[in-house]
Amino acid sequence: MWSQTTLTVATQGRGFREITAEVAQRVRAAGLRLGLCHLFLRHTSASLCITENADPQVRADLERFACRVAPDGDPLFVHRSEGPDDMPAHVRNLLAGYQLSVPVGEGRLLLGTWQGIYVWEHRHGEHRREVVLTLYGER
């Protein structure tokens, strides 16, 4: 079976927004018992990632690291059409990624104990991000 749906995620500006529960609900609704859940983010200034969902300091540390690697307003960047966070957001997208595949077994996402699925917003402003979920497997 194949199934595809789009999840719209409202972000509150730079930082992480966990979407694990929403993705798991879509897997259950599709009736997928065994297979893969592929997630694709339709944007170039945010990322998808799997990271620890227990200690929020992990995500705060990741944000600080990203600020060090691709700081806002870095004079290296020429592309600033939408402000000083524009090009750094694109760099962060390439480094962190825009797609994930998560195995599904027994009707649930086979994530580890401390893993969560996140949209990592790299821009300062609020955005509505679209994540395309493609499910493949057996019912």
VEXKOL-134389 format. One record per atom (N, C-alpha, C): residue number from 1; residue in one letter; x, y, z. Coordinates in steps of 0.05 Angstrom, whole numbers, m for minus. Example, Ala and Ser with C-alpha at 12.3 -4.5 7.8 and 13.67 -1.06 7.14 Angstrom:
2
pos | code | px | py | pz
1 | A | 264 | m114 | 156
1 | A | 246 | m90 | 156
1 | A | 264 | m66 | 156
2 | S | 257 | m45 | 142
2 | S | 273 | m21 | 143
2 | S | 258 | 1 | 157
END
This chain:
139
pos | code | px | py | pz
1 | M | 17 | m24 | 0
1 | M | 0 | 0 | 0
1 | M | 17 | 25 | 0
2 | W | 7 | 45 | m13
2 | W | 20 | 71 | m13
2 | W | 0 | 91 | m3
3 | S | 9 | 111 | 12
3 | S | m8 | 132 | 22
3 | S | 9 | 158 | 24
4 | Q | m4 | 180 | 18
4 | Q | 11 | 206 | 20
4 | Q | m7 | 227 | 31
5 | T | 4 | 243 | 49
5 | T | m11 | 264 | 62
5 | T | 8 | 287 | 68
6 | T | m3 | 310 | 72
6 | T | 14 | 333 | 80
6 | T | 6 | 343 | 107
7 | L | 26 | 347 | 124
7 | L | 23 | 357 | 151
7 | L | 32 | 386 | 151
8 | T | 15 | 405 | 159
8 | T | 22 | 433 | 161
8 | T | 30 | 439 | 190
9 | V | 54 | 451 | 193
9 | V | 66 | 456 | 219
9 | V | 70 | 486 | 223
10 | A | 58 | 497 | 243
10 | A | 61 | 525 | 250
10 | A | 86 | 527 | 268
11 | T | 105 | 543 | 260
11 | T | 128 | 548 | 277
11 | T | 126 | 575 | 290
12 | Q | 139 | 578 | 313
12 | Q | 138 | 604 | 328
12 | Q | 164 | 619 | 325
13 | G | 179 | 615 | 303
13 | G | 204 | 627 | 299
13 | G | 226 | 607 | 305
14 | R | 251 | 616 | 305
14 | R | 274 | 599 | 308
14 | R | 271 | 579 | 331
15 | G | 276 | 554 | 326
15 | G | 275 | 533 | 346
15 | G | 261 | 508 | 336
16 | F | 256 | 490 | 354
16 | F | 246 | 463 | 348
16 | F | 216 | 461 | 354
17 | R | 202 | 447 | 336
17 | R | 173 | 441 | 340
17 | R | 170 | 411 | 336
18 | E | 164 | 397 | 358
18 | E | 161 | 368 | 356
18 | E | 136 | 360 | 341
19 | I | 139 | 341 | 323
19 | I | 116 | 332 | 307
19 | I | 112 | 301 | 309
20 | T | 125 | 289 | 328
20 | T | 124 | 259 | 331
20 | T | 95 | 250 | 333
21 | A | 79 | 262 | 350
21 | A | 52 | 253 | 355
21 | A | 35 | 255 | 330
22 | E | 38 | 278 | 315
22 | E | 23 | 282 | 291
22 | E | 30 | 261 | 269
23 | V | 56 | 255 | 267
23 | V | 65 | 235 | 247
23 | V | 54 | 208 | 255
24 | A | 56 | 201 | 280
24 | A | 47 | 174 | 290
24 | A | 17 | 172 | 285
25 | Q | 2 | 193 | 289
25 | Q | m27 | 192 | 284
25 | Q | m33 | 187 | 255
26 | R | m18 | 199 | 237
26 | R | m22 | 195 | 208
26 | R | m15 | 166 | 201
27 | V | 5 | 154 | 213
27 | V | 12 | 126 | 208
27 | V | m11 | 108 | 217
28 | R | m22 | 114 | 241
28 | R | m44 | 98 | 251
28 | R | m69 | 101 | 233
29 | A | m75 | 125 | 225
29 | A | m98 | 131 | 208
29 | A | m97 | 116 | 181
30 | A | m72 | 113 | 171
30 | A | m69 | 100 | 145
30 | A | m70 | 69 | 148
31 | G | m68 | 60 | 173
31 | G | m69 | 31 | 177
31 | G | m44 | 16 | 171
32 | L | m22 | 31 | 168
32 | L | 4 | 19 | 161
32 | L | 14 | 2 | 185
33 | R | 19 | m24 | 180
33 | R | 29 | m42 | 201
33 | R | 59 | m46 | 199
34 | L | 70 | m47 | 175
34 | L | 98 | m53 | 170
34 | L | 107 | m38 | 146
35 | G | 128 | m22 | 148
35 | G | 138 | m8 | 124
35 | G | 155 | 16 | 132
36 | L | 153 | 37 | 116
36 | L | 168 | 61 | 120
36 | L | 150 | 86 | 119
37 | C | 158 | 105 | 135
37 | C | 146 | 132 | 135
37 | C | 168 | 151 | 126
38 | H | 165 | 162 | 102
38 | H | 184 | 181 | 92
38 | H | 172 | 209 | 96
39 | L | 188 | 227 | 107
39 | L | 180 | 255 | 111
39 | L | 198 | 273 | 94
40 | F | 185 | 292 | 80
40 | F | 199 | 311 | 63
40 | F | 189 | 339 | 69
41 | L | 207 | 357 | 77
41 | L | 201 | 384 | 83
41 | L | 202 | 401 | 58
42 | R | 181 | 415 | 52
42 | R | 179 | 431 | 27
42 | R | 190 | 459 | 30
43 | H | 212 | 462 | 44
43 | H | 223 | 489 | 48
43 | H | 253 | 487 | 50
44 | T | 267 | 510 | 45
44 | T | 296 | 511 | 45
44 | T | 307 | 528 | 68
45 | S | 290 | 536 | 87
45 | S | 300 | 552 | 109
45 | S | 291 | 540 | 136
46 | A | 285 | 515 | 136
46 | A | 279 | 499 | 160
46 | A | 290 | 471 | 155
47 | S | 289 | 454 | 175
47 | S | 300 | 427 | 172
47 | S | 281 | 407 | 186
48 | L | 285 | 382 | 179
48 | L | 273 | 359 | 193
48 | L | 296 | 345 | 208
49 | C | 290 | 336 | 232
49 | C | 311 | 321 | 246
49 | C | 298 | 302 | 267
50 | I | 313 | 282 | 274
50 | I | 307 | 265 | 297
50 | I | 328 | 271 | 318
51 | T | 319 | 279 | 341
51 | T | 337 | 284 | 363
51 | T | 324 | 278 | 389
52 | E | 339 | 281 | 411
52 | E | 329 | 274 | 437
52 | E | 304 | 291 | 444
53 | N | 284 | 278 | 455
53 | N | 259 | 292 | 462
53 | N | 255 | 293 | 493
54 | A | 275 | 285 | 508
54 | A | 272 | 285 | 537
54 | A | 283 | 311 | 550
55 | D | 306 | 319 | 543
55 | D | 319 | 342 | 556
55 | D | 320 | 365 | 536
56 | P | 305 | 386 | 541
56 | P | 305 | 409 | 523
56 | P | 332 | 423 | 520
57 | Q | 350 | 418 | 538
57 | Q | 377 | 430 | 535
57 | Q | 391 | 420 | 511
58 | V | 385 | 396 | 502
58 | V | 397 | 385 | 478
58 | V | 390 | 402 | 454
59 | R | 365 | 409 | 452
59 | R | 356 | 426 | 429
59 | R | 367 | 454 | 431
60 | A | 369 | 464 | 456
60 | A | 381 | 491 | 460
60 | A | 410 | 491 | 452
61 | D | 425 | 469 | 459
61 | D | 453 | 467 | 451
61 | D | 456 | 465 | 421
62 | L | 438 | 450 | 408
62 | L | 439 | 448 | 378
62 | L | 434 | 475 | 366
63 | E | 416 | 490 | 376
63 | E | 411 | 517 | 365
63 | E | 436 | 535 | 369
64 | R | 448 | 534 | 392
64 | R | 473 | 550 | 396
64 | R | 495 | 541 | 377
65 | F | 497 | 515 | 373
65 | F | 517 | 505 | 354
65 | F | 512 | 516 | 326
66 | A | 486 | 515 | 317
66 | A | 479 | 525 | 290
66 | A | 485 | 554 | 288
67 | C | 481 | 569 | 309
67 | C | 487 | 598 | 309
67 | C | 517 | 603 | 306
68 | R | 533 | 585 | 316
68 | R | 562 | 587 | 313
68 | R | 571 | 580 | 285
69 | V | 559 | 559 | 273
69 | V | 566 | 550 | 247
69 | V | 557 | 569 | 225
70 | A | 533 | 579 | 227
70 | A | 521 | 597 | 207
70 | A | 507 | 620 | 221
71 | P | 524 | 640 | 230
71 | P | 512 | 662 | 245
71 | P | 497 | 682 | 227
72 | D | 476 | 693 | 239
72 | D | 461 | 714 | 225
72 | D | 480 | 738 | 218
73 | G | 476 | 749 | 194
73 | G | 491 | 772 | 187
73 | G | 520 | 768 | 180
74 | D | 529 | 743 | 177
74 | D | 557 | 737 | 171
74 | D | 564 | 751 | 144
75 | P | 585 | 767 | 144
75 | P | 592 | 782 | 119
75 | P | 600 | 763 | 96
76 | L | 605 | 738 | 101
76 | L | 610 | 719 | 80
76 | L | 587 | 716 | 61
77 | F | 562 | 720 | 71
77 | F | 538 | 715 | 55
77 | F | 530 | 740 | 40
78 | V | 525 | 737 | 14
78 | V | 515 | 758 | m3
78 | V | 484 | 758 | m4
79 | H | 473 | 734 | m4
79 | H | 443 | 731 | m6
79 | H | 431 | 739 | 20
80 | R | 416 | 762 | 20
80 | R | 403 | 772 | 44
80 | R | 376 | 784 | 37
81 | S | 363 | 772 | 17
81 | S | 338 | 783 | 6
81 | S | 317 | 786 | 28
82 | E | 316 | 768 | 47
82 | E | 295 | 770 | 68
82 | E | 307 | 775 | 95
83 | G | 331 | 787 | 96
83 | G | 342 | 794 | 122
83 | G | 367 | 779 | 129
84 | P | 380 | 786 | 152
84 | P | 405 | 774 | 159
84 | P | 404 | 744 | 167
85 | D | 380 | 734 | 172
85 | D | 377 | 705 | 178
85 | D | 371 | 689 | 153
86 | D | 369 | 701 | 130
86 | D | 361 | 687 | 105
86 | D | 381 | 666 | 97
87 | M | 406 | 674 | 90
87 | M | 426 | 655 | 81
87 | M | 434 | 635 | 102
88 | P | 438 | 644 | 127
88 | P | 444 | 624 | 148
88 | P | 423 | 602 | 151
89 | A | 397 | 610 | 146
89 | A | 376 | 589 | 147
89 | A | 380 | 569 | 125
90 | H | 388 | 578 | 101
90 | H | 392 | 559 | 79
90 | H | 416 | 540 | 85
91 | V | 437 | 551 | 97
91 | V | 461 | 535 | 104
91 | V | 452 | 514 | 124
92 | R | 437 | 522 | 144
92 | R | 428 | 503 | 165
92 | R | 411 | 481 | 154
93 | N | 394 | 488 | 134
93 | N | 377 | 468 | 121
93 | N | 394 | 447 | 108
94 | L | 415 | 455 | 94
94 | L | 432 | 436 | 80
94 | L | 448 | 418 | 100
95 | L | 456 | 430 | 123
95 | L | 471 | 415 | 143
95 | L | 453 | 395 | 158
96 | A | 430 | 404 | 166
96 | A | 412 | 387 | 183
96 | A | 394 | 369 | 166
97 | G | 387 | 378 | 142
97 | G | 371 | 360 | 125
97 | G | 342 | 368 | 122
98 | Y | 329 | 357 | 102
98 | Y | 301 | 364 | 96
98 | Y | 284 | 339 | 91
99 | Q | 296 | 315 | 97
99 | Q | 280 | 291 | 94
99 | Q | 289 | 270 | 114
100 | L | 271 | 252 | 121
100 | L | 276 | 230 | 139
100 | L | 261 | 206 | 131
101 | S | 270 | 183 | 137
101 | S | 255 | 158 | 135
101 | S | 255 | 144 | 162
102 | V | 231 | 137 | 171
102 | V | 228 | 124 | 197
102 | V | 214 | 97 | 192
103 | P | 226 | 75 | 202
103 | P | 213 | 49 | 199
103 | P | 188 | 47 | 215
104 | V | 169 | 32 | 205
104 | V | 143 | 27 | 219
104 | V | 141 | m3 | 223
105 | G | 135 | m11 | 247
105 | G | 131 | m39 | 254
105 | G | 108 | m42 | 275
106 | E | 92 | m62 | 271
106 | E | 69 | m66 | 289
106 | E | 51 | m42 | 291
107 | G | 50 | m27 | 269
107 | G | 32 | m4 | 268
107 | G | 42 | 21 | 281
108 | R | 68 | 22 | 289
108 | R | 78 | 46 | 302
108 | R | 106 | 53 | 292
109 | L | 113 | 79 | 295
109 | L | 140 | 88 | 288
109 | L | 160 | 74 | 306
110 | L | 181 | 64 | 294
110 | L | 202 | 49 | 309
110 | L | 224 | 68 | 318
111 | L | 217 | 89 | 332
111 | L | 236 | 108 | 343
111 | L | 248 | 97 | 368
112 | G | 272 | 106 | 375
112 | G | 284 | 98 | 401
112 | G | 270 | 112 | 424
113 | T | 277 | 103 | 448
113 | T | 264 | 113 | 472
113 | T | 264 | 144 | 474
114 | W | 286 | 156 | 468
114 | W | 289 | 185 | 472
114 | W | 289 | 201 | 446
115 | Q | 279 | 189 | 425
115 | Q | 279 | 202 | 399
115 | Q | 251 | 215 | 393
116 | G | 253 | 239 | 382
116 | G | 229 | 253 | 372
116 | G | 235 | 264 | 345
117 | I | 213 | 268 | 329
117 | I | 215 | 280 | 302
117 | I | 209 | 310 | 305
118 | Y | 226 | 327 | 294
118 | Y | 223 | 355 | 296
118 | Y | 225 | 370 | 270
119 | V | 210 | 392 | 268
119 | V | 215 | 412 | 248
119 | V | 233 | 433 | 262
120 | W | 256 | 438 | 251
120 | W | 275 | 457 | 263
120 | W | 273 | 483 | 246
121 | E | 260 | 502 | 257
121 | E | 257 | 528 | 243
121 | E | 282 | 544 | 246
122 | H | 292 | 554 | 223
122 | H | 317 | 569 | 223
122 | H | 313 | 599 | 219
123 | R | 289 | 607 | 214
123 | R | 283 | 636 | 211
123 | R | 272 | 647 | 238
124 | H | 275 | 673 | 242
124 | H | 265 | 685 | 266
124 | H | 235 | 688 | 267
125 | G | 222 | 692 | 244
125 | G | 193 | 696 | 244
125 | G | 177 | 670 | 244
126 | E | 152 | 673 | 249
126 | E | 133 | 650 | 249
126 | E | 129 | 642 | 220
127 | H | 126 | 616 | 216
127 | H | 121 | 605 | 189
127 | H | 102 | 582 | 191
128 | R | 90 | 576 | 168
128 | R | 74 | 551 | 165
128 | R | 90 | 533 | 146
129 | R | 99 | 511 | 157
129 | R | 116 | 493 | 141
129 | R | 100 | 468 | 134
130 | E | 105 | 458 | 110
130 | E | 92 | 434 | 100
130 | E | 111 | 410 | 100
131 | V | 102 | 388 | 111
131 | V | 117 | 363 | 112
131 | V | 100 | 343 | 97
132 | V | 111 | 332 | 75
132 | V | 97 | 311 | 60
132 | V | 105 | 284 | 72
133 | L | 85 | 269 | 80
133 | L | 89 | 242 | 91
133 | L | 81 | 222 | 70
134 | T | 100 | 205 | 62
134 | T | 94 | 184 | 43
134 | T | 98 | 157 | 58
135 | L | 76 | 142 | 60
135 | L | 77 | 116 | 74
135 | L | 76 | 94 | 54
136 | Y | 93 | 74 | 59
136 | Y | 95 | 51 | 41
136 | Y | 98 | 26 | 58
137 | G | 82 | 6 | 52
137 | G | 85 | m19 | 67
137 | G | 59 | m36 | 66
138 | E | 56 | m51 | 87
138 | E | 33 | m70 | 89
138 | E | 14 | m61 | 110
139 | R | m12 | m66 | 105
139 | R | m33 | m61 | 125
139 | R | m37 | m85 | 141
END
